[in-house]
Amino acid sequence: MATLTLRNVPEETRRALKRRAARHNRSMEAEARAILDAAVAPRGFIEDWLDSAEDLRGDALELPDRSAPRELDLS
């Protein structure tokens, strides 16, 4: 494992990280790792495309209601 040192973190950011870590019952270090992991996790094409569409439209893409599937007669 590598070590990462962050300098000049604003005090308000440190306090917010501490509160967030407490909400998730983790240390500040574990919380920072979780945030970094989530930020750089690979995403799929579909997720990226949907996010791009939302940015262009300005609102969330609403999926239509689906009806029940048709009965299939195999006789």
PDB file of N, CA, C and O in Angstrom, chain B, residues numbered from 101:
ATOM      1  N   MET B 101       0.829  -1.181   0.000  1.00  0.00           N
ATOM      2  CA  MET B 101       0.000   0.000   0.000  1.00  0.00           C
ATOM      3  C   MET B 101       0.876   1.247   0.000  1.00  0.00           C
ATOM      4  O   MET B 101       1.939   1.284   0.620  1.00  0.00           O
ATOM      5  N   ALA B 102       0.417   2.236  -0.689  1.00  0.00           N
ATOM      6  CA  ALA B 102       1.125   3.505  -0.751  1.00  0.00           C
ATOM      7  C   ALA B 102       0.614   4.444   0.349  1.00  0.00           C
ATOM      8  O   ALA B 102      -0.470   4.246   0.897  1.00  0.00           O
ATOM      9  N   THR B 103       1.394   5.438   0.650  1.00  0.00           N
ATOM     10  CA  THR B 103       1.016   6.452   1.627  1.00  0.00           C
ATOM     11  C   THR B 103       0.811   7.766   0.896  1.00  0.00           C
ATOM     12  O   THR B 103       1.596   8.132   0.021  1.00  0.00           O
ATOM     13  N   LEU B 104      -0.245   8.469   1.257  1.00  0.00           N
ATOM     14  CA  LEU B 104      -0.571   9.750   0.651  1.00  0.00           C
ATOM     15  C   LEU B 104      -0.665  10.780   1.766  1.00  0.00           C
ATOM     16  O   LEU B 104      -1.364  10.567   2.757  1.00  0.00           O
ATOM     17  N   THR B 105       0.031  11.886   1.609  1.00  0.00           N
ATOM     18  CA  THR B 105      -0.004  12.962   2.594  1.00  0.00           C
ATOM     19  C   THR B 105      -0.679  14.173   1.959  1.00  0.00           C
ATOM     20  O   THR B 105      -0.308  14.598   0.865  1.00  0.00           O
ATOM     21  N   LEU B 106      -1.658  14.715   2.645  1.00  0.00           N
ATOM     22  CA  LEU B 106      -2.337  15.921   2.172  1.00  0.00           C
ATOM     23  C   LEU B 106      -1.955  17.082   3.069  1.00  0.00           C
ATOM     24  O   LEU B 106      -2.054  16.994   4.292  1.00  0.00           O
ATOM     25  N   ARG B 107      -1.526  18.149   2.465  1.00  0.00           N
ATOM     26  CA  ARG B 107      -1.146  19.343   3.219  1.00  0.00           C
ATOM     27  C   ARG B 107      -2.123  20.474   2.903  1.00  0.00           C
ATOM     28  O   ARG B 107      -2.803  20.471   1.877  1.00  0.00           O
ATOM     29  N   ASN B 108      -2.168  21.420   3.801  1.00  0.00           N
ATOM     30  CA  ASN B 108      -2.971  22.635   3.612  1.00  0.00           C
ATOM     31  C   ASN B 108      -4.455  22.341   3.418  1.00  0.00           C
ATOM     32  O   ASN B 108      -5.119  22.998   2.615  1.00  0.00           O
ATOM     33  N   VAL B 109      -4.976  21.362   4.144  1.00  0.00           N
ATOM     34  CA  VAL B 109      -6.408  21.067   4.109  1.00  0.00           C
ATOM     35  C   VAL B 109      -7.103  22.107   4.981  1.00  0.00           C
ATOM     36  O   VAL B 109      -6.751  22.269   6.149  1.00  0.00           O
ATOM     37  N   PRO B 110      -8.078  22.808   4.430  1.00  0.00           N
ATOM     38  CA  PRO B 110      -8.770  23.824   5.226  1.00  0.00           C
ATOM     39  C   PRO B 110      -9.427  23.197   6.468  1.00  0.00           C
ATOM     40  O   PRO B 110      -9.884  22.055   6.433  1.00  0.00           O
ATOM     41  N   GLU B 111      -9.462  23.953   7.541  1.00  0.00           N
ATOM     42  CA  GLU B 111     -10.005  23.454   8.794  1.00  0.00           C
ATOM     43  C   GLU B 111     -11.462  23.028   8.649  1.00  0.00           C
ATOM     44  O   GLU B 111     -11.865  22.013   9.217  1.00  0.00           O
ATOM     45  N   GLU B 112     -12.255  23.786   7.901  1.00  0.00           N
ATOM     46  CA  GLU B 112     -13.655  23.413   7.690  1.00  0.00           C
ATOM     47  C   GLU B 112     -13.762  22.074   6.966  1.00  0.00           C
ATOM     48  O   GLU B 112     -14.640  21.274   7.286  1.00  0.00           O
ATOM     49  N   THR B 113     -12.888  21.816   5.998  1.00  0.00           N
ATOM     50  CA  THR B 113     -12.883  20.539   5.292  1.00  0.00           C
ATOM     51  C   THR B 113     -12.531  19.405   6.245  1.00  0.00           C
ATOM     52  O   THR B 113     -13.130  18.331   6.190  1.00  0.00           O
ATOM     53  N   ARG B 114     -11.568  19.643   7.109  1.00  0.00           N
ATOM     54  CA  ARG B 114     -11.167  18.622   8.087  1.00  0.00           C
ATOM     55  C   ARG B 114     -12.327  18.304   9.031  1.00  0.00           C
ATOM     56  O   ARG B 114     -12.584  17.139   9.337  1.00  0.00           O
ATOM     57  N   ARG B 115     -13.022  19.342   9.487  1.00  0.00           N
ATOM     58  CA  ARG B 115     -14.154  19.123  10.391  1.00  0.00           C
ATOM     59  C   ARG B 115     -15.285  18.372   9.685  1.00  0.00           C
ATOM     60  O   ARG B 115     -15.906  17.481  10.265  1.00  0.00           O
ATOM     61  N   ALA B 116     -15.544  18.744   8.424  1.00  0.00           N
ATOM     62  CA  ALA B 116     -16.595  18.059   7.659  1.00  0.00           C
ATOM     63  C   ALA B 116     -16.234  16.592   7.442  1.00  0.00           C
ATOM     64  O   ALA B 116     -17.097  15.719   7.519  1.00  0.00           O
ATOM     65  N   LEU B 117     -14.971  16.327   7.173  1.00  0.00           N
ATOM     66  CA  LEU B 117     -14.522  14.939   6.999  1.00  0.00           C
ATOM     67  C   LEU B 117     -14.683  14.160   8.307  1.00  0.00           C
ATOM     68  O   LEU B 117     -15.086  12.997   8.298  1.00  0.00           O
ATOM     69  N   LYS B 118     -14.372  14.795   9.405  1.00  0.00           N
ATOM     70  CA  LYS B 118     -14.510  14.148  10.709  1.00  0.00           C
ATOM     71  C   LYS B 118     -15.973  13.822  10.995  1.00  0.00           C
ATOM     72  O   LYS B 118     -16.273  12.733  11.486  1.00  0.00           O
ATOM     73  N   ARG B 119     -16.896  14.753  10.695  1.00  0.00           N
ATOM     74  CA  ARG B 119     -18.325  14.499  10.902  1.00  0.00           C
ATOM     75  C   ARG B 119     -18.819  13.366   9.997  1.00  0.00           C
ATOM     76  O   ARG B 119     -19.564  12.484  10.424  1.00  0.00           O
ATOM     77  N   ARG B 120     -18.385  13.418   8.747  1.00  0.00           N
ATOM     78  CA  ARG B 120     -18.806  12.374   7.792  1.00  0.00           C
ATOM     79  C   ARG B 120     -18.287  11.006   8.220  1.00  0.00           C
ATOM     80  O   ARG B 120     -19.008  10.012   8.134  1.00  0.00           O
ATOM     81  N   ALA B 121     -17.045  10.952   8.680  1.00  0.00           N
ATOM     82  CA  ALA B 121     -16.467   9.696   9.154  1.00  0.00           C
ATOM     83  C   ALA B 121     -17.258   9.165  10.345  1.00  0.00           C
ATOM     84  O   ALA B 121     -17.514   7.964  10.437  1.00  0.00           O
ATOM     85  N   ALA B 122     -17.643  10.049  11.250  1.00  0.00           N
ATOM     86  CA  ALA B 122     -18.413   9.622  12.418  1.00  0.00           C
ATOM     87  C   ALA B 122     -19.768   9.064  12.004  1.00  0.00           C
ATOM     88  O   ALA B 122     -20.231   8.076  12.574  1.00  0.00           O
ATOM     89  N   ARG B 123     -20.414   9.691  11.012  1.00  0.00           N
ATOM     90  CA  ARG B 123     -21.709   9.189  10.529  1.00  0.00           C
ATOM     91  C   ARG B 123     -21.581   7.781   9.960  1.00  0.00           C
ATOM     92  O   ARG B 123     -22.494   6.966  10.093  1.00  0.00           O
ATOM     93  N   HIS B 124     -20.439   7.497   9.324  1.00  0.00           N
ATOM     94  CA  HIS B 124     -20.211   6.180   8.722  1.00  0.00           C
ATOM     95  C   HIS B 124     -19.474   5.226   9.655  1.00  0.00           C
ATOM     96  O   HIS B 124     -19.099   4.122   9.259  1.00  0.00           O
ATOM     97  N   ASN B 125     -19.269   5.666  10.908  1.00  0.00           N
ATOM     98  CA  ASN B 125     -18.595   4.844  11.910  1.00  0.00           C
ATOM     99  C   ASN B 125     -17.209   4.387  11.428  1.00  0.00           C
ATOM    100  O   ASN B 125     -16.844   3.218  11.551  1.00  0.00           O
ATOM    101  N   ARG B 126     -16.451   5.345  10.877  1.00  0.00           N
ATOM    102  CA  ARG B 126     -15.103   5.085  10.377  1.00  0.00           C
ATOM    103  C   ARG B 126     -14.159   6.149  10.903  1.00  0.00           C
ATOM    104  O   ARG B 126     -14.578   7.200  11.387  1.00  0.00           O
ATOM    105  N   SER B 127     -12.876   5.848  10.794  1.00  0.00           N
ATOM    106  CA  SER B 127     -11.867   6.861  11.099  1.00  0.00           C
ATOM    107  C   SER B 127     -11.843   7.875   9.954  1.00  0.00           C
ATOM    108  O   SER B 127     -12.370   7.616   8.872  1.00  0.00           O
ATOM    109  N   MET B 128     -11.230   9.025  10.203  1.00  0.00           N
ATOM    110  CA  MET B 128     -11.095  10.020   9.137  1.00  0.00           C
ATOM    111  C   MET B 128     -10.273   9.451   7.992  1.00  0.00           C
ATOM    112  O   MET B 128     -10.570   9.707   6.825  1.00  0.00           O
ATOM    113  N   GLU B 129      -9.250   8.688   8.316  1.00  0.00           N
ATOM    114  CA  GLU B 129      -8.406   8.093   7.277  1.00  0.00           C
ATOM    115  C   GLU B 129      -9.206   7.118   6.420  1.00  0.00           C
ATOM    116  O   GLU B 129      -9.099   7.140   5.194  1.00  0.00           O
ATOM    117  N   ALA B 130     -10.010   6.258   7.057  1.00  0.00           N
ATOM    118  CA  ALA B 130     -10.837   5.299   6.312  1.00  0.00           C
ATOM    119  C   ALA B 130     -11.875   6.026   5.464  1.00  0.00           C
ATOM    120  O   ALA B 130     -12.167   5.612   4.342  1.00  0.00           O
ATOM    121  N   GLU B 131     -12.430   7.109   6.001  1.00  0.00           N
ATOM    122  CA  GLU B 131     -13.416   7.890   5.240  1.00  0.00           C
ATOM    123  C   GLU B 131     -12.768   8.527   4.018  1.00  0.00           C
ATOM    124  O   GLU B 131     -13.341   8.507   2.929  1.00  0.00           O
ATOM    125  N   ALA B 132     -11.578   9.091   4.194  1.00  0.00           N
ATOM    126  CA  ALA B 132     -10.871   9.707   3.061  1.00  0.00           C
ATOM    127  C   ALA B 132     -10.568   8.659   1.990  1.00  0.00           C
ATOM    128  O   ALA B 132     -10.689   8.937   0.797  1.00  0.00           O
ATOM    129  N   ARG B 133     -10.175   7.453   2.414  1.00  0.00           N
ATOM    130  CA  ARG B 133      -9.920   6.374   1.442  1.00  0.00           C
ATOM    131  C   ARG B 133     -11.193   6.023   0.689  1.00  0.00           C
ATOM    132  O   ARG B 133     -11.163   5.843  -0.528  1.00  0.00           O
ATOM    133  N   ALA B 134     -12.311   5.925   1.401  1.00  0.00           N
ATOM    134  CA  ALA B 134     -13.582   5.589   0.755  1.00  0.00           C
ATOM    135  C   ALA B 134     -13.979   6.661  -0.264  1.00  0.00           C
ATOM    136  O   ALA B 134     -14.451   6.341  -1.355  1.00  0.00           O
ATOM    137  N   ILE B 135     -13.787   7.923   0.093  1.00  0.00           N
ATOM    138  CA  ILE B 135     -14.115   9.024  -0.816  1.00  0.00           C
ATOM    139  C   ILE B 135     -13.235   8.963  -2.058  1.00  0.00           C
ATOM    140  O   ILE B 135     -13.724   9.105  -3.178  1.00  0.00           O
ATOM    141  N   LEU B 136     -11.943   8.751  -1.858  1.00  0.00           N
ATOM    142  CA  LEU B 136     -11.035   8.660  -3.007  1.00  0.00           C
ATOM    143  C   LEU B 136     -11.360   7.460  -3.883  1.00  0.00           C
ATOM    144  O   LEU B 136     -11.364   7.569  -5.109  1.00  0.00           O
ATOM    145  N   ASP B 137     -11.631   6.316  -3.264  1.00  0.00           N
ATOM    146  CA  ASP B 137     -11.986   5.120  -4.041  1.00  0.00           C
ATOM    147  C   ASP B 137     -13.220   5.368  -4.900  1.00  0.00           C
ATOM    148  O   ASP B 137     -13.243   5.013  -6.078  1.00  0.00           O
ATOM    149  N   ALA B 138     -14.235   5.972  -4.315  1.00  0.00           N
ATOM    150  CA  ALA B 138     -15.478   6.243  -5.052  1.00  0.00           C
ATOM    151  C   ALA B 138     -15.239   7.246  -6.181  1.00  0.00           C
ATOM    152  O   ALA B 138     -15.843   7.143  -7.249  1.00  0.00           O
ATOM    153  N   ALA B 139     -14.361   8.208  -5.941  1.00  0.00           N
ATOM    154  CA  ALA B 139     -14.122   9.258  -6.939  1.00  0.00           C
ATOM    155  C   ALA B 139     -13.383   8.738  -8.164  1.00  0.00           C
ATOM    156  O   ALA B 139     -13.572   9.258  -9.264  1.00  0.00           O
ATOM    157  N   VAL B 140     -12.559   7.739  -7.994  1.00  0.00           N
ATOM    158  CA  VAL B 140     -11.752   7.260  -9.126  1.00  0.00           C
ATOM    159  C   VAL B 140     -12.168   5.876  -9.610  1.00  0.00           C
ATOM    160  O   VAL B 140     -11.511   5.305 -10.480  1.00  0.00           O
ATOM    161  N   ALA B 141     -13.252   5.328  -9.057  1.00  0.00           N
ATOM    162  CA  ALA B 141     -13.718   4.002  -9.479  1.00  0.00           C
ATOM    163  C   ALA B 141     -14.123   4.040 -10.949  1.00  0.00           C
ATOM    164  O   ALA B 141     -14.755   4.994 -11.402  1.00  0.00           O
ATOM    165  N   PRO B 142     -13.756   3.004 -11.684  1.00  0.00           N
ATOM    166  CA  PRO B 142     -14.139   2.981 -13.103  1.00  0.00           C
ATOM    167  C   PRO B 142     -15.657   2.892 -13.235  1.00  0.00           C
ATOM    168  O   PRO B 142     -16.332   2.194 -12.479  1.00  0.00           O
ATOM    169  N   ARG B 143     -16.154   3.605 -14.199  1.00  0.00           N
ATOM    170  CA  ARG B 143     -17.588   3.601 -14.457  1.00  0.00           C
ATOM    171  C   ARG B 143     -17.819   3.032 -15.841  1.00  0.00           C
ATOM    172  O   ARG B 143     -16.924   3.013 -16.687  1.00  0.00           O
ATOM    173  N   GLY B 144     -19.009   2.580 -16.048  1.00  0.00           N
ATOM    174  CA  GLY B 144     -19.369   2.011 -17.338  1.00  0.00           C
ATOM    175  C   GLY B 144     -19.818   3.063 -18.328  1.00  0.00           C
ATOM    176  O   GLY B 144     -20.094   4.206 -17.965  1.00  0.00           O
ATOM    177  N   PHE B 145     -19.886   2.661 -19.573  1.00  0.00           N
ATOM    178  CA  PHE B 145     -20.295   3.544 -20.656  1.00  0.00           C
ATOM    179  C   PHE B 145     -21.699   4.092 -20.421  1.00  0.00           C
ATOM    180  O   PHE B 145     -21.945   5.281 -20.624  1.00  0.00           O
ATOM    181  N   ILE B 146     -22.617   3.231 -19.993  1.00  0.00           N
ATOM    182  CA  ILE B 146     -24.011   3.644 -19.820  1.00  0.00           C
ATOM    183  C   ILE B 146     -24.134   4.726 -18.753  1.00  0.00           C
ATOM    184  O   ILE B 146     -24.830   5.720 -18.954  1.00  0.00           O
ATOM    185  N   GLU B 147     -23.458   4.537 -17.616  1.00  0.00           N
ATOM    186  CA  GLU B 147     -23.526   5.528 -16.550  1.00  0.00           C
ATOM    187  C   GLU B 147     -22.985   6.875 -17.029  1.00  0.00           C
ATOM    188  O   GLU B 147     -23.579   7.918 -16.757  1.00  0.00           O
ATOM    189  N   ASP B 148     -21.864   6.850 -17.741  1.00  0.00           N
ATOM    190  CA  ASP B 148     -21.293   8.089 -18.275  1.00  0.00           C
ATOM    191  C   ASP B 148     -22.246   8.748 -19.266  1.00  0.00           C
ATOM    192  O   ASP B 148     -22.419   9.966 -19.243  1.00  0.00           O
ATOM    193  N   TRP B 149     -22.865   7.951 -20.135  1.00  0.00           N
ATOM    194  CA  TRP B 149     -23.776   8.480 -21.140  1.00  0.00           C
ATOM    195  C   TRP B 149     -25.000   9.108 -20.482  1.00  0.00           C
ATOM    196  O   TRP B 149     -25.429  10.194 -20.870  1.00  0.00           O
ATOM    197  N   LEU B 150     -25.562   8.421 -19.483  1.00  0.00           N
ATOM    198  CA  LEU B 150     -26.724   8.971 -18.793  1.00  0.00           C
ATOM    199  C   LEU B 150     -26.384  10.268 -18.068  1.00  0.00           C
ATOM    200  O   LEU B 150     -27.181  11.206 -18.071  1.00  0.00           O
ATOM    201  N   ASP B 151     -25.204  10.330 -17.443  1.00  0.00           N
ATOM    202  CA  ASP B 151     -24.781  11.565 -16.788  1.00  0.00           C
ATOM    203  C   ASP B 151     -24.615  12.692 -17.804  1.00  0.00           C
ATOM    204  O   ASP B 151     -24.990  13.833 -17.533  1.00  0.00           O
ATOM    205  N   SER B 152     -24.057  12.378 -18.968  1.00  0.00           N
ATOM    206  CA  SER B 152     -23.891  13.394 -20.011  1.00  0.00           C
ATOM    207  C   SER B 152     -25.242  13.896 -20.486  1.00  0.00           C
ATOM    208  O   SER B 152     -25.428  15.097 -20.685  1.00  0.00           O
ATOM    209  N   ALA B 153     -26.184  12.982 -20.668  1.00  0.00           N
ATOM    210  CA  ALA B 153     -27.514  13.378 -21.119  1.00  0.00           C
ATOM    211  C   ALA B 153     -28.176  14.274 -20.080  1.00  0.00           C
ATOM    212  O   ALA B 153     -28.851  15.241 -20.434  1.00  0.00           O
ATOM    213  N   GLU B 154     -27.990  13.959 -18.800  1.00  0.00           N
ATOM    214  CA  GLU B 154     -28.569  14.778 -17.744  1.00  0.00           C
ATOM    215  C   GLU B 154     -27.965  16.173 -17.755  1.00  0.00           C
ATOM    216  O   GLU B 154     -28.678  17.162 -17.583  1.00  0.00           O
ATOM    217  N   ASP B 155     -26.646  16.259 -17.958  1.00  0.00           N
ATOM    218  CA  ASP B 155     -25.996  17.561 -18.021  1.00  0.00           C
ATOM    219  C   ASP B 155     -26.529  18.390 -19.186  1.00  0.00           C
ATOM    220  O   ASP B 155     -26.710  19.599 -19.048  1.00  0.00           O
ATOM    221  N   LEU B 156     -26.780  17.765 -20.319  1.00  0.00           N
ATOM    222  CA  LEU B 156     -27.273  18.484 -21.489  1.00  0.00           C
ATOM    223  C   LEU B 156     -28.723  18.915 -21.314  1.00  0.00           C
ATOM    224  O   LEU B 156     -29.101  20.019 -21.708  1.00  0.00           O
ATOM    225  N   ARG B 157     -29.531  18.044 -20.725  1.00  0.00           N
ATOM    226  CA  ARG B 157     -30.955  18.332 -20.570  1.00  0.00           C
ATOM    227  C   ARG B 157     -31.236  19.238 -19.391  1.00  0.00           C
ATOM    228  O   ARG B 157     -32.182  20.025 -19.416  1.00  0.00           O
ATOM    229  N   GLY B 158     -30.420  19.129 -18.363  1.00  0.00           N
ATOM    230  CA  GLY B 158     -30.636  19.936 -17.183  1.00  0.00           C
ATOM    231  C   GLY B 158     -31.514  19.274 -16.138  1.00  0.00           C
ATOM    232  O   GLY B 158     -31.746  19.845 -15.072  1.00  0.00           O
ATOM    233  N   ASP B 159     -32.005  18.075 -16.429  1.00  0.00           N
ATOM    234  CA  ASP B 159     -32.791  17.351 -15.434  1.00  0.00           C
ATOM    235  C   ASP B 159     -32.518  15.856 -15.591  1.00  0.00           C
ATOM    236  O   ASP B 159     -31.887  15.430 -16.558  1.00  0.00           O
ATOM    237  N   ALA B 160     -32.990  15.085 -14.651  1.00  0.00           N
ATOM    238  CA  ALA B 160     -32.745  13.647 -14.677  1.00  0.00           C
ATOM    239  C   ALA B 160     -33.549  12.996 -15.804  1.00  0.00           C
ATOM    240  O   ALA B 160     -34.661  13.424 -16.116  1.00  0.00           O
ATOM    241  N   LEU B 161     -32.980  11.975 -16.399  1.00  0.00           N
ATOM    242  CA  LEU B 161     -33.652  11.220 -17.447  1.00  0.00           C
ATOM    243  C   LEU B 161     -34.676  10.309 -16.780  1.00  0.00           C
ATOM    244  O   LEU B 161     -34.316   9.425 -16.003  1.00  0.00           O
ATOM    245  N   GLU B 162     -35.941  10.525 -17.082  1.00  0.00           N
ATOM    246  CA  GLU B 162     -36.987   9.725 -16.462  1.00  0.00           C
ATOM    247  C   GLU B 162     -37.292   8.530 -17.347  1.00  0.00           C
ATOM    248  O   GLU B 162     -37.505   8.666 -18.552  1.00  0.00           O
ATOM    249  N   LEU B 163     -37.310   7.366 -16.732  1.00  0.00           N
ATOM    250  CA  LEU B 163     -37.604   6.147 -17.466  1.00  0.00           C
ATOM    251  C   LEU B 163     -39.116   5.936 -17.492  1.00  0.00           C
ATOM    252  O   LEU B 163     -39.789   6.159 -16.486  1.00  0.00           O
ATOM    253  N   PRO B 164     -39.657   5.505 -18.643  1.00  0.00           N
ATOM    254  CA  PRO B 164     -41.102   5.298 -18.723  1.00  0.00           C
ATOM    255  C   PRO B 164     -41.519   4.090 -17.905  1.00  0.00           C
ATOM    256  O   PRO B 164     -40.714   3.196 -17.646  1.00  0.00           O
ATOM    257  N   ASP B 165     -42.801   4.068 -17.493  1.00  0.00           N
ATOM    258  CA  ASP B 165     -43.338   2.900 -16.806  1.00  0.00           C
ATOM    259  C   ASP B 165     -43.379   1.740 -17.785  1.00  0.00           C
ATOM    260  O   ASP B 165     -43.651   1.911 -18.973  1.00  0.00           O
ATOM    261  N   ARG B 166     -43.103   0.562 -17.260  1.00  0.00           N
ATOM    262  CA  ARG B 166     -43.129  -0.621 -18.114  1.00  0.00           C
ATOM    263  C   ARG B 166     -44.396  -1.403 -17.845  1.00  0.00           C
ATOM    264  O   ARG B 166     -44.841  -1.520 -16.704  1.00  0.00           O
ATOM    265  N   SER B 167     -44.968  -1.934 -18.905  1.00  0.00           N
ATOM    266  CA  SER B 167     -46.151  -2.775 -18.748  1.00  0.00           C
ATOM    267  C   SER B 167     -45.713  -4.219 -18.518  1.00  0.00           C
ATOM    268  O   SER B 167     -44.559  -4.583 -18.741  1.00  0.00           O
ATOM    269  N   ALA B 168     -46.660  -5.020 -18.071  1.00  0.00           N
ATOM    270  CA  ALA B 168     -46.364  -6.426 -17.836  1.00  0.00           C
ATOM    271  C   ALA B 168     -46.087  -7.113 -19.179  1.00  0.00           C
ATOM    272  O   ALA B 168     -46.638  -6.708 -20.202  1.00  0.00           O
ATOM    273  N   PRO B 169     -45.248  -8.138 -19.184  1.00  0.00           N
ATOM    274  CA  PRO B 169     -44.961  -8.816 -20.452  1.00  0.00           C
ATOM    275  C   PRO B 169     -46.197  -9.556 -20.976  1.00  0.00           C
ATOM    276  O   PRO B 169     -47.067  -9.972 -20.211  1.00  0.00           O
ATOM    277  N   ARG B 170     -46.244  -9.703 -22.291  1.00  0.00           N
ATOM    278  CA  ARG B 170     -47.356 -10.426 -22.909  1.00  0.00           C
ATOM    279  C   ARG B 170     -47.260 -11.914 -22.577  1.00  0.00           C
ATOM    280  O   ARG B 170     -46.179 -12.459 -22.355  1.00  0.00           O
ATOM    281  N   GLU B 171     -48.433 -12.549 -22.551  1.00  0.00           N
ATOM    282  CA  GLU B 171     -48.467 -13.998 -22.383  1.00  0.00           C
ATOM    283  C   GLU B 171     -47.969 -14.637 -23.670  1.00  0.00           C
ATOM    284  O   GLU B 171     -48.277 -14.165 -24.764  1.00  0.00           O
ATOM    285  N   LEU B 172     -47.210 -15.697 -23.541  1.00  0.00           N
ATOM    286  CA  LEU B 172     -46.661 -16.377 -24.707  1.00  0.00           C
ATOM    287  C   LEU B 172     -47.356 -17.713 -24.858  1.00  0.00           C
ATOM    288  O   LEU B 172     -47.345 -18.536 -23.942  1.00  0.00           O
ATOM    289  N   ASP B 173     -47.959 -17.930 -26.011  1.00  0.00           N
ATOM    290  CA  ASP B 173     -48.654 -19.171 -26.277  1.00  0.00           C
ATOM    291  C   ASP B 173     -47.732 -20.064 -27.109  1.00  0.00           C
ATOM    292  O   ASP B 173     -47.443 -19.759 -28.266  1.00  0.00           O
ATOM    293  N   LEU B 174     -47.278 -21.153 -26.523  1.00  0.00           N
ATOM    294  CA  LEU B 174     -46.352 -22.054 -27.215  1.00  0.00           C
ATOM    295  C   LEU B 174     -47.044 -23.288 -27.789  1.00  0.00           C
ATOM    296  O   LEU B 174     -46.379 -24.241 -28.195  1.00  0.00           O
ATOM    297  N   SER B 175     -48.380 -23.272 -27.823  1.00  0.00           N
ATOM    298  CA  SER B 175     -49.081 -24.450 -28.345  1.00  0.00           C
ATOM    299  C   SER B 175     -49.155 -24.477 -29.842  1.00  0.00           C
ATOM    300  O   SER B 175     -49.716 -25.410 -30.416  1.00  0.00           O
TER     301      SER B 175
END
